[in-house]
Amino acid sequence: MGPATVQTARRAPAVPRLAAGAAPAFAPRVNPHQNHLLDALPARDYERLAPHLELQTLKLGDVLYEPGRAMRYVHFPTTAIVSMLYVMEDGASAEIAIVGNEGILGISLFMGGESTPSRAVVQSAGYSYRMKAQLLKNEFGRYGTLMHLLLRYTQALITQMAQTAVCNRHHTVDQQLCRWLLLSLDRLASNQLTMTQELIANMLGVRREGVTEAAGKLQDAGLVEYRRGKITVLDRPRLQARSCECYEVVKKEFDRLLPYRPL
């Protein structure tokens, strides 16, 4: 007989719970399988975890983690995007990574720590599922599919962090903005982002005037449209062509490592 085939979970008999603040009326539209890590789990693993997943409504600007504070939950975004920011002593900040439906927030918990020096802030409102930290650590300790998924995701996330540092040091604000828009679009179901230029400047760690100028160039070139805090990407191929190599490096690494589907 050949190796056993593991069936990927598509539908789950176990129903996740609603966290405090979640809107039950919207629950039917949201599914844990919208998160790529949860979707890649074998059916038996998913069914074991599903009763412990709590649906959350995340609003723009919500803070999930603060530097140095113990993490009580891990988060699996589905339609929301969360920015991981490093905050300096003077209050200045810069984004080191973004996490959306491809990943998980809280890697410190299974990497041996209980906290992180970065802040996690919701960049794009939407939904996410959370799980108690200890439950995730217990599951990681089974040395099964979830452990392999999380380790491969962590490697991809480290690549994103490293490439972000290189990009912020060596590339123009225009190129950084293109990279940021493309990475955000990869984690959204539409071509529109709700984001002010001030928030983008905080994410990129640059002055607002620099973002205004860069966004103006992209709009004049017909690549994006910016109105009242909403950015609509009109021509993604040209936007990608205008970006630096950093976006492609990050995307290729995520595509290479995930999803992990064992035979």
Secondary structure, DSSP 8 states (H G I E B T S, - for coil): -------B-SS-SS--EE-TT--GGGGGG--GGGSHHHHTSBHHHHHHHGGG-EEEEE-TT-EEE-TT----EEEEESS-EEEEEEE-TTS-EEEEEEE-TT--B-HHHHTT-S--SSEEEEEE-EEEEEEEHHHHHHHHTT-SHHHHHHHHHHHHHHHHHHHHHHHHHHS-HHHHHHHHHHHHHHTSSSSEEE--HHHHHHHHTS-HHHHHHHHHHHHHTTSEEEETTEEEES-HHHHHHHS-THHHHHHHHHHHH-S----
